[in-house]
Amino acid sequence: MRRTSSVAGAVAVVVLAGGALAGCGDDGGSSGGGGSASRTPTSGSAGTSTDAGASPTSASPSSGGTSTLPPRKGTGSDAEEHRAEAKAAALLPAPEATSKALAHTPGKVVSAQIDDDARDRLIWEFEILAKDGTLQAVNVNPAGGAILSSHRERGEDDDLARGKRLLKDGVTDATAAAKAAAAKGTVVSVTLKPENGGHWSVETGPRDRDWTVPLNSVTVSPERND
């Protein structure tokens, strides 16, 4: 008889528990029970956080899209690497890249060149004689024009002295030299040289040719290798 009473008591507990669960389903779980209705996400929850009348936002192109990464350096012959450099420079021509660099660090460009970084990505590298008299390095992404990095150059006393001596008001600057040489090909580097009273040495691709632009005009002539 004791065993029968225990079974009957267990059945009663199950029946009562079933009724309680059914009651939670009827009232939508609002009575504080752990019903499934209380776990159903609703619109405007933390997962979406949208407000009435608000338009959704999209990620900007600079938030990691591959189109904003610098192009890769060529890994084949010298000719292939020259073509890769010219292709990178064509994405952001030298005058436009110079404008980006000077907007970040005002001053006078001493050199600008497409070169590979530590991860074999092609970038615009600038040396700028800043207005405070220091030599600053500024790196610009040719794919979009973003500033990748900047820092003060140390141990480049010759470049600093050359810039201070030659880049006076009224002389042909790096932008003018690049624009003048653009008729010869895609400009991949513009470098201030001290020889013959100072001039710009400009390299164009993809054929890897060197040109000279004097500081007192925008005449372009083939560079002589002494």
Secondary structure per residue as TSV (DSSP state, phi and psi in degrees):
chain	resnum	aa	ss	phi	psi
A	1	M	-	360.0	-36.7
A	2	R	H	-64.0	-34.6
A	3	R	H	-68.0	-39.3
A	4	T	H	-62.9	-41.0
A	5	S	H	-63.4	-38.6
A	6	S	H	-66.0	-40.9
A	7	V	H	-64.3	-44.7
A	8	A	H	-61.3	-39.3
A	9	G	H	-64.1	-39.4
A	10	A	H	-64.4	-42.8
A	11	V	H	-59.2	-41.6
A	12	A	H	-62.4	-39.8
A	13	V	H	-64.1	-42.9
A	14	V	H	-62.1	-43.6
A	15	V	H	-61.6	-44.9
A	16	L	H	-64.2	-41.6
A	17	A	H	-64.1	-39.5
A	18	G	H	-61.8	-39.5
A	19	G	H	-64.7	-38.4
A	20	A	H	-65.2	-40.9
A	21	L	H	-66.3	-39.5
A	22	A	H	-62.8	-35.5
A	23	G	H	-65.9	-37.1
A	24	C	H	-65.5	-38.2
A	25	G	H	-65.8	-33.4
A	26	D	H	-70.1	-37.1
A	27	D	T	-99.6	13.0
A	28	G	T	75.4	13.7
A	29	G	T	76.3	17.6
A	30	S	T	-81.3	-5.2
A	31	S	T	-90.1	11.5
A	32	G	S	95.0	0.0
A	33	G	-	-74.3	170.9
A	34	G	-	-91.2	38.2
A	35	G	-	-64.4	159.2
A	36	S	G	-65.7	-26.6
A	37	A	G	-62.7	-30.2
A	38	S	G	-73.9	-14.5
A	39	R	G	-98.5	-3.4
A	40	T	S	-75.9	121.5
A	41	P	-	-67.8	146.6
A	42	T	-	-114.0	159.9
A	43	S	T	-63.9	142.1
A	44	G	T	86.8	10.2
A	45	S	S	-75.3	179.8
A	46	A	T	-63.3	-20.8
A	47	G	T	-70.4	-27.9
A	48	T	T	-115.5	-34.5
A	49	S	-	43.0	53.3
A	50	T	-	-105.8	138.4
A	51	D	-	-102.7	155.3
A	52	A	T	-61.7	129.5
A	53	G	T	85.0	-7.6
A	54	A	-	-86.4	139.4
A	55	S	-	-90.5	144.3
A	56	P	-	-67.9	148.8
A	57	T	-	-100.5	148.8
A	58	S	-	-113.4	155.2
A	59	A	-	-67.8	142.0
A	60	S	-	-76.1	158.4
A	61	P	T	-60.8	-22.9
A	62	S	T	-87.7	7.4
A	63	S	T	-90.9	22.3
A	64	G	T	121.3	3.7
A	65	G	-	-65.5	144.5
A	66	T	G	-64.1	-23.5
A	67	S	G	-67.3	-16.0
A	68	T	G	-95.9	-2.9
A	69	L	S	-78.9	144.7
A	70	P	-	-61.3	148.6
A	71	P	-	-67.3	158.2
A	72	R	B	-85.2	150.3
A	73	K	-	-72.4	146.1
A	74	G	-	-65.6	145.5
A	75	T	-	-117.5	13.2
A	76	G	S	-105.0	-131.3
A	77	S	-	-73.9	171.3
A	78	D	H	-59.5	-39.4
A	79	A	H	-62.3	-39.6
A	80	E	H	-67.0	-38.2
A	81	E	H	-68.2	-38.2
A	82	H	H	-62.4	-39.8
A	83	R	H	-66.1	-38.9
A	84	A	H	-64.7	-40.7
A	85	E	H	-64.1	-43.3
A	86	A	H	-65.6	-37.7
A	87	K	H	-64.9	-40.2
A	88	A	H	-66.2	-42.8
A	89	A	H	-65.0	-31.5
A	90	A	H	-68.7	-24.1
A	91	L	H	-64.4	-38.4
A	92	L	S	-140.7	91.4
A	93	P	-	-54.6	155.6
A	94	A	H	-51.6	-45.1
A	95	P	H	-61.0	-41.1
A	96	E	H	-69.3	-39.3
A	97	A	H	-63.6	-38.7
A	98	T	H	-62.6	-40.9
A	99	S	H	-60.7	-40.9
A	100	K	H	-62.3	-45.6
A	101	A	H	-65.7	-41.9
A	102	L	H	-73.6	-26.8
A	103	A	H	-66.2	-32.2
A	104	H	H	-79.8	-44.5
A	105	T	S	-130.4	92.8
A	106	P	-	-61.4	142.1
A	107	G	E	158.7	-146.0
A	108	K	E	-128.0	129.5
A	109	V	E	-73.0	128.8
A	110	V	E	-94.6	-35.9
A	111	S	E	-156.6	152.0
A	112	A	E	-145.7	132.3
A	113	Q	E	-155.3	148.5
A	114	I	E	-81.1	122.5
A	115	D	E	-146.2	164.7
A	116	D	E	-91.0	142.7
A	117	D	-	-89.9	-169.0
A	118	A	T	-64.9	-19.3
A	119	R	T	-106.8	22.8
A	120	D	S	59.6	32.4
A	121	R	B	-103.2	140.1
A	122	L	E	-85.1	126.4
A	123	I	E	-137.1	162.7
A	124	W	E	-84.1	124.2
A	125	E	E	-111.2	126.0
A	126	F	E	-117.8	143.6
A	127	E	E	-113.6	125.4
A	128	I	E	-125.9	128.4
A	129	L	E	-79.6	99.8
A	130	A	E	-72.5	164.0
A	131	K	T	-65.3	-20.5
A	132	D	T	-87.2	6.2
A	133	G	S	88.6	1.4
A	134	T	-	-95.1	162.3
A	135	L	E	-99.9	121.4
A	136	Q	E	-114.7	140.6
A	137	A	E	-101.8	129.7
A	138	V	E	-131.4	128.0
A	139	N	E	-109.0	132.0
A	140	V	E	-122.6	136.9
A	141	N	-	-78.4	118.2
A	142	P	T	-67.7	-19.0
A	143	A	T	-92.9	75.9
A	144	G	T	119.3	-23.7
A	145	G	-	87.7	10.8
A	146	A	-	-71.2	147.2
A	147	I	E	-77.2	121.0
A	148	L	E	-87.1	-38.3
A	149	S	E	-168.0	164.1
A	150	S	E	-157.3	148.0
A	151	H	E	-163.9	164.5
A	152	R	E	-78.9	132.1
A	153	E	-	-80.1	136.0
A	154	R	-	-123.3	147.3
A	155	G	S	77.4	15.9
A	156	E	-	-114.5	50.1
A	157	D	H	-62.7	-35.8
A	158	D	H	-64.1	-45.0
A	159	D	H	-63.6	-39.7
A	160	L	H	-65.4	-46.1
A	161	A	H	-65.8	-39.2
A	162	R	H	-63.2	-44.8
A	163	G	H	-62.2	-43.2
A	164	K	H	-65.9	-34.3
A	165	R	H	-78.4	-38.1
A	166	L	H	-99.8	-32.9
A	167	L	-	-87.7	71.6
A	168	K	-	-95.0	167.7
A	169	D	T	-60.6	136.7
A	170	G	T	95.0	-11.9
A	171	V	S	-82.4	161.3
A	172	T	-	-64.9	124.2
A	173	D	-	-94.1	179.1
A	174	A	H	-62.8	-37.0
A	175	T	H	-64.3	-46.0
A	176	A	H	-64.1	-39.5
A	177	A	H	-64.8	-40.9
A	178	A	H	-66.0	-41.5
A	179	K	H	-64.1	-38.9
A	180	A	H	-66.8	-39.9
A	181	A	H	-81.7	-10.2
A	182	A	G	-62.9	-22.8
A	183	A	G	-69.7	-15.8
A	184	K	G	-93.9	-12.1
A	185	G	S	153.5	-171.3
A	186	T	E	-81.6	119.7
A	187	V	E	-71.5	123.5
A	188	V	E	-113.4	-11.8
A	189	S	E	-160.2	147.8
A	190	V	E	-138.6	117.4
A	191	T	E	-132.1	132.5
A	192	L	E	-76.3	127.7
A	193	K	E	-119.4	147.4
A	194	P	-	-87.9	-14.6
A	195	E	G	-63.3	150.1
A	196	N	G	54.5	41.9
A	197	G	G	80.2	5.0
A	198	G	-	101.6	136.5
A	199	H	E	-161.8	169.6
A	200	W	E	-99.2	130.8
A	201	S	E	-99.0	117.7
A	202	V	E	-117.9	128.9
A	203	E	E	-105.9	135.5
A	204	T	E	-121.0	153.8
A	205	G	E	-125.6	177.7
A	206	P	T	-84.6	3.7
A	207	R	T	-88.4	2.5
A	208	D	T	56.0	67.2
A	209	R	E	-117.4	148.5
A	210	D	E	-114.9	140.5
A	211	W	E	-133.9	158.6
A	212	T	E	-117.4	132.0
A	213	V	E	-125.1	117.9
A	214	P	E	-69.2	166.1
A	215	L	T	-82.7	-7.4
A	216	N	T	-112.6	10.1
A	217	S	-	-164.0	-179.0
A	218	V	-	-117.2	32.4
A	219	T	-	-76.4	132.0
A	220	V	-	-108.8	127.3
A	221	S	E	-138.2	154.6
A	222	P	E	-59.6	140.0
A	223	E	-	-79.5	133.9
A	224	R	-	-89.9	132.4
A	225	N	-	-95.7	103.5
A	226	D	-	-77.7	360.0
